[in-house]
Amino acid sequence: MLHKFTIQTSKRDEMLDVTSRIREVVLHEGIQDGMVVVYCPHTTAGITINENAGGV
């Protein structure tokens, strides 16, 4: 399954937390086990993981 969403930024350098949007997809799909792959095709954007930052 593939889910796609677009994120708009308002500054040149900005970090946005997408955890809740990804969590919504997982819950909506009823996924119990597996792996989520987050991909950003834009050349000037990136994805970072901050482990245990949100107390999930």
C-alpha positions as CSV (number, residue, x, y, z in Angstrom):
1,M,0.0,0.0,0.0
2,L,1.2,3.5,-0.7
3,H,0.1,6.7,1.1
4,K,1.2,10.1,-0.1
5,F,1.0,13.5,1.5
6,T,2.5,16.9,0.8
7,I,4.0,19.2,3.4
8,Q,4.4,22.9,3.1
9,T,7.0,24.9,4.9
10,S,7.1,28.5,5.6
11,K,10.8,29.1,6.1
12,R,14.1,28.3,4.3
13,D,15.2,26.0,7.2
14,E,12.5,24.2,9.0
15,M,11.9,20.9,10.8
16,L,8.4,19.5,10.9
17,D,7.2,16.5,12.9
18,V,5.3,14.1,10.7
19,T,4.9,11.4,13.4
20,S,1.2,11.9,13.9
21,R,0.4,11.8,10.2
22,I,2.3,8.5,9.8
23,R,0.7,7.1,12.9
24,E,-2.8,8.0,11.5
25,V,-2.0,5.9,8.4
26,V,-0.8,3.0,10.4
27,L,-3.9,3.0,12.7
28,H,-6.3,3.6,9.8
29,E,-4.9,0.6,7.9
30,G,-5.0,-1.6,11.0
31,I,-1.3,-2.5,10.7
32,Q,-0.1,-4.6,13.7
33,D,3.3,-5.7,12.5
34,G,5.7,-4.6,9.8
35,M,7.7,-1.7,8.7
36,V,7.0,1.8,7.5
37,V,9.2,3.4,4.9
38,V,9.1,7.2,4.7
39,Y,10.6,8.6,1.5
40,C,11.2,12.1,0.4
41,P,11.9,12.5,-3.3
42,H,12.8,16.2,-3.2
43,T,16.5,16.9,-3.6
44,T,16.6,19.8,-1.1
45,A,14.6,18.1,1.7
46,G,15.5,15.3,4.0
47,I,14.1,13.0,6.8
48,T,15.7,12.7,10.2
49,I,14.8,10.4,13.1
50,N,15.0,11.6,16.6
51,E,14.7,8.5,18.7
52,N,12.6,8.7,21.9
53,A,12.0,12.4,21.3
54,G,8.2,12.2,21.6
55,G,7.8,9.5,24.2
56,V,6.0,7.2,21.8
